[in-house]
């Protein structure tokens, strides 16, 4: 995870896995240029895991994540999360 661009949240070759190594999400390249997005999906589809990955809290992922320079990004989960 880096803060090295001026365009937005950039994801490249990102794969997010479950602890069982099943692929939950993957993308070749995504650039999120706007300030606000709504992420929707069925319960258990991986929305919270996606945000934990963006924040660097989910260890079962590989790929490149970049945020804008000098950005302050806040994720508010539905349930409190305390890493071990």
N, C-alpha and C positions, 0 to 999 in steps of 0.2 A: 504494500500500500504506500503510495507516494502522493505528495502534493506538488505537482510539477507542471501543471498546464493552466491555461487561461480560458478554456472552452466549457468545461463542465465535468461531470462524473464520467470517466472513461473506463470501460471494461474490455479487456482483450483476452481471448483464449481462456475464459473463465469456466471452470467446472466446479460445481458444489456437490459434494457427496454426503450420503448418510453414513453413519459409523459402519454400516454393513458394506460399504463401498459401492452401493447403488447410486447412480448418477441422479441427482435431484434437479439440477439446472445446469445448462451449458449454453455458452454463446461464443461466437467467433469474435464479434466486435460490436459494441454498443456505445454510443455517445449520448448522454442525457444532458442536453444544453439548457433546459428550462430550470426555473427555481423550484417548481412544485410538481410532484407526480403522485398519483394515487395507484397503489399496488393492490390489486384485488385477486382473489382466488378462493377456491374451496378450503374449508378447514383441513389442515394437515398437508396442504400443497407445497409448503416451504417458504411462505412469505417472511415469517420471522427469521428463519434460517438465512434467507437472502440478506436481510439487514444485518444480522450478526456477522455474516461474511464480510459485508462492506465495512463494518466497524473493526474487523480483525479479531472477532471473538469466537469464530467458528473454525476449528482446526482442520476440518475435512474439506479443504478447497485448494485449488491451484489455479494460477493465472495471474493476470496483471490488473490492478485497480489503481486508478489515479483520480485525485480530487483537484479542484482549482487551487492555485496558490492562495494563501491567506484566507482559506475558507473555514467557516465554522459550521459544521453540520451536526444537527441534533436528530437522533432517532429515539422515539418514545415507544417502547414495546407495550403490547397489551398486558403482559405479565412482567413483573420485575425479574431481572436476570442478574444473578451474582455468580461470576465465574469462580471455579474452585481456586 
